[in-house]
């Protein structure tokens, strides 16, 4: 299980967004099926935060077979099929093998420059 493996190393599965800063990763992701940190438990990110809006592919999530608990991004390669749009989501078996990106756990940035010169 990818989630357990990378968690043991201090990482989490990458959160995906359409944000332009993710363009390098997005270009890599869209060339193959890719796991992201998104799973079925009310659909949450790997840090347990709730998901507000997701671009599901046509008829997704369908939980086919009753055990599709993970989500992947759809690649460009398979976008020729009707209703499949690259960069949108599909639910799938968590045991399926796909590429993945991970990131370090979330952290807060603190702006210390506002106090510079006040001493």
N, C-alpha and C positions, 0 to 999 in steps of 0.2 A: 504494500500500500504506500503510494507516493507521499500522502499526507503524513503518515507516521514517520517515514524515513526522514523527510526534510525537517519535520518538527524536532526530531532527536538531534538534529544539527543546529537548531536554533533559528530555523527559517519557517516561513509559511508559504503556501501557494500564492502566486501573484494575484493581485486584484486587477481586474481589467476595466478600463474605461476608454471612451473615445477621445480623451484628452490628448491634444497634439504632442505633449511631452512623451507620450507612449508610442509615437510613430515608429521608432526604430524597432521596438518590441512587436508592434502590430504588424509590421512588414514581415517579420520572422514567423509570427504566429499564423498568419493567413496562408502560409505555404504548406501547412500540414494541420491535422487535427491536434488540438492542444488543450490539455487540462488547465483549468484555472481554479482558484480557491473559492469555489461556489458549489454548495451541496444542498441536498433536500433535507431540511429540518425546518420547514417553513421558508426554505431557500435563504441561506445565509452565506456570508463570506467566511473564509477560514479562520478569521478572528472572532467569529460569532456575531458580527454586526449584521443587522437586517439589510436586505436589498430593497432599494426603493423603486428602481425601474430597470427592466431587463428587456432586451430585444430578442424574444424567442423566435425561432424559426417556425414556419407554418406547422400547425398541429402539435407544437411543443409547449411545455413539457407534456409528454404522454405517459410516462412511467410504464412503458411497454414491458410486459411480463411481470410487472409489480415490483421490480427491484432496481430501477434506475435512479440512484441516489446522488449522482455526481453530474456536473455540467461541463461541457467542452465548448470551445469556440469552433465554428464551422470554417473550414479552409476554402480558399479560392478554388482549389482543385475540384471540389464537389459542388460548386455553386451553379453548375450548368443544369442541375436537376430543378424541376419546378418547385418553387416555394423555398428553396435553400439559398440563403443570402450569406456571403462571407462576412465574418465578424459578428454574426448573430449566434444564439445559443441553442444547444441541443442537450437533452438529458440522456444519460447513458449509464451502463454498468460501471461501477467504480473500479472493477478489476481489469477493465480493458486497458491495453497498453497504448499510450500516446505520449508525445513530447509534453514538457511542462516547463514553466518558468517559476522561480521562487524569489522571494524577497526577504530582507531582514524584517523582523517584527516592527510594527508601528512604533514611532517615537514622536515626542513633541519637540519642536524647535522653540527655543527661547531667545528673544531678541535682547541681547545685552548691550547693544550699541546705544540705546536710549539713555543709559546711565553713565556713559563715558563722558568725562569732563566735569562731572558734578562733584568730584572729590577734591 
